[in-house]
Amino acid sequence: MNIIDLVSLEMMEFLIDIVDQTSKLYPKICHNLSSAYSLLDDYENSLKYADLGIEYCKNKRSFNGLNLLYYNKGVAEYTLGHKSYIESLDKSISFCNILEQDELKNVILHKCKRFYNINIM
């Protein structure tokens, strides 16, 4: 990870500490932290922040962003050996369908196949 990525991670960690958990920014910061920790192969923290973002969306009944949070969760679960990963990835695809985000769905399906050899659907 380069210096820019480390600074970005530090900024996201700073923001998660100061942003109110009811703020609309909260799940976006959770997604970014989950992604950053995934890049660092720190899947425990990746899963932690994906779960925090999902919890926010469930409590606020906000569907926007759940597709990406469930994707992060599924990848973290897969690399940690949790069998629940397929359920999380299925939810990610379902939210893409609900939100009519076909391009994002195709990106997720492609990444699952290319990087993790996971076939969804």
C-alpha positions, 0 to 999 in steps of 0.5 A: 500500500502506498503513502496515499492509500495510508493517508486515505485510511487514516482520514477514514478512521478519523472521520468514522470517529467524529461523524455521528452514527446517524449521519448519511455519511456514516455508511459511505465511510464504513464502505470506504473503510471496509474496502481499504481494509480488504486491500490490506488483507485485514478482513476482520476489520473489513467485515466489521465496517461492512457490518456497521454500514449494513446495520445503519442502512437497516435501521434507517431503511436505506437501500442505497449502498447496501449492494456495495456493503454486502459485496464487501461483507461477502468478500471478507466472509469468503476470505475468512472461511465463513460459509455465509459469504454466498448469502451476503453476495446474493444480497449484494446482487439482489440489491443491485436488481432492486435498485436497477444498477445492472452495470454495478451488478455486472462489475460485482459478478465479474470481480467475484469470478475473476478474483475469487473464482466465485460464481453467483447465479 
